[in-house]
Amino acid sequence: MKVIIGILIGISLMFAFQKIMDDKDRPTFENSIAYAEQSLPEQIPADFLVFYTQFHSDSLYQMKHINFPLEGLPAYADSTILAQGNFRWEKEGWEMHKNLDARKEEFAKNLVVVNDGLIFEFIPTGGEKKLWIERRFMKTNREWRMIYYSGLNFRNIKLNDEF
């Protein structure tokens, strides 16, 4: 009887530990946006809008405005990659980011202005909007640059009720 109880406790602990690890491995970024409100178009710096347009239309400009090796996550990052915590995007093989026509009118609602020199972009996709792309832009030396890119990954946060 003691053996059976021991096995049941062991199995319960294993499932509890797996749940903790799954929650830990899922990137949430709640701390990053805890005090930031959803950006309104008038809160977005005008020079960022100019940068954003050129960034998505000029491949040379885009490459010059990315800090390679770029911190981030690949699409569908698994727990191994998350645990290592050192994934970097390289210049070689970089695919140009383009602004999709469907997003041109509504891209501002995906931006979170953290401060005058730091903007996060969260792009929800999929039916239930549980898959997200994340990009971070920082202004350094009077120029905007992409400093972080996470490909399509699961998120369990919402910026507002529209997502």
C-alpha positions in Angstrom: 0.0 0.0 0.0 2.8 2.4 0.9 4.4 1.7 -2.5 1.2 2.6 -4.4 0.8 5.8 -2.4 4.5 6.7 -3.0 4.0 6.1 -6.8 0.8 8.2 -6.8 2.6 11.0 -5.0 5.6 10.8 -7.4 3.3 10.9 -10.4 1.4 13.9 -9.0 4.7 15.8 -8.3 5.8 15.0 -11.8 2.7 16.5 -13.4 2.9 19.5 -11.0 6.5 20.1 -12.0 5.7 19.8 -15.7 2.9 22.4 -15.3 5.3 24.8 -13.6 7.9 24.3 -16.3 5.4 24.8 -19.0 4.2 28.1 -17.5 7.8 29.2 -16.8 8.9 28.5 -20.4 6.0 30.4 -22.0 7.2 33.9 -22.7 4.7 36.3 -21.2 6.4 39.7 -21.0 3.8 40.8 -18.4 6.5 42.7 -16.6 7.5 44.5 -19.7 4.1 46.1 -20.3 2.7 46.1 -16.7 2.7 49.9 -16.5 2.5 50.7 -20.2 -0.9 51.6 -21.7 -2.0 50.8 -25.2 -0.6 53.5 -27.4 -2.8 55.9 -29.2 -1.7 57.1 -32.7 -1.1 60.6 -31.3 1.3 59.1 -28.7 3.6 57.5 -31.3 6.5 59.8 -32.1 6.4 61.2 -35.6 10.0 60.2 -36.3 9.1 56.6 -35.4 6.3 56.6 -38.0 8.8 57.8 -40.7 11.2 55.1 -39.6 8.6 52.4 -39.5 7.5 53.2 -43.1 11.0 53.2 -44.4 12.0 50.2 -42.4 9.3 48.1 -44.1 9.9 49.4 -47.7 13.7 49.6 -48.0 15.8 46.5 -47.4 19.1 48.3 -47.1 17.7 50.7 -44.6 16.2 47.8 -42.6 19.5 46.0 -42.4 21.3 49.2 -41.2 18.7 49.7 -38.5 18.9 46.2 -36.8 21.3 45.5 -34.1 22.8 42.2 -35.3 23.3 39.7 -33.8 19.7 40.5 -32.8 18.3 39.2 -29.5 15.0 37.3 -29.7 13.3 34.0 -30.3 12.8 31.9 -33.3 9.2 31.0 -34.3 7.7 28.2 -32.2 10.6 28.3 -29.7 10.7 25.2 -27.6 11.7 24.8 -23.9 15.3 24.1 -24.8 15.8 27.3 -26.7 14.0 29.2 -23.9 16.1 27.6 -21.2 19.4 28.6 -23.0 18.2 32.2 -23.2 20.8 33.2 -25.8 19.2 32.9 -29.2 20.3 35.5 -31.7 19.2 36.3 -35.2 22.1 36.7 -37.6 22.5 39.0 -40.7 22.9 36.0 -42.9 19.6 34.6 -43.8 17.6 37.5 -42.4 14.2 37.8 -44.2 13.1 41.4 -44.8 10.1 42.4 -42.7 7.4 43.9 -44.8 4.3 45.8 -43.6 1.3 43.7 -44.7 -1.4 45.6 -46.6 -4.0 44.2 -44.2 -2.1 45.8 -41.2 -1.3 49.2 -42.7 -4.4 50.9 -41.3 -4.3 49.3 -37.9 -0.7 48.8 -37.0 -0.7 51.6 -34.3 -3.0 49.6 -32.1 -0.2 46.9 -31.8 2.4 49.4 -30.5 3.1 50.1 -26.9 5.0 53.3 -26.3 7.1 52.5 -23.2 8.8 55.9 -23.3 10.0 58.4 -25.9 12.8 56.1 -27.0 11.4 52.6 -26.6 8.4 51.1 -28.4 7.2 47.5 -28.3 5.1 46.0 -31.0 2.9 42.9 -30.4 1.3 41.4 -33.4 -1.4 38.9 -32.6 -2.3 36.2 -35.2 -4.4 33.1 -35.5 -8.0 32.5 -34.7 -7.9 33.0 -31.0 -4.9 35.5 -31.2 -2.8 33.3 -29.0 0.2 33.3 -31.4 2.1 36.6 -31.4 5.1 38.2 -33.1 7.0 40.7 -30.9 9.4 43.4 -32.0 11.1 46.1 -29.9 12.5 49.3 -31.2 14.8 51.7 -29.5 16.0 55.2 -30.4 19.7 55.5 -30.0 21.9 58.4 -31.3 18.7 60.0 -32.8 17.9 56.9 -34.9 15.4 54.2 -34.4 16.6 50.6 -34.5 15.1 47.1 -34.0 16.7 45.6 -30.9 14.5 42.5 -30.4 12.5 40.1 -32.6 10.5 37.1 -31.5 9.0 35.0 -34.3 5.5 33.5 -34.0 5.2 32.1 -30.5 2.4 31.5 -27.9 1.5 34.4 -25.5 -0.9 34.4 -22.7 -1.3 38.2 -22.3 -3.7 40.7 -23.9 -3.0 44.3 -24.4 -6.7 45.3 -24.6 -10.0 43.7 -25.2 -9.8 43.9 -29.0 -7.2 41.1 -29.1 
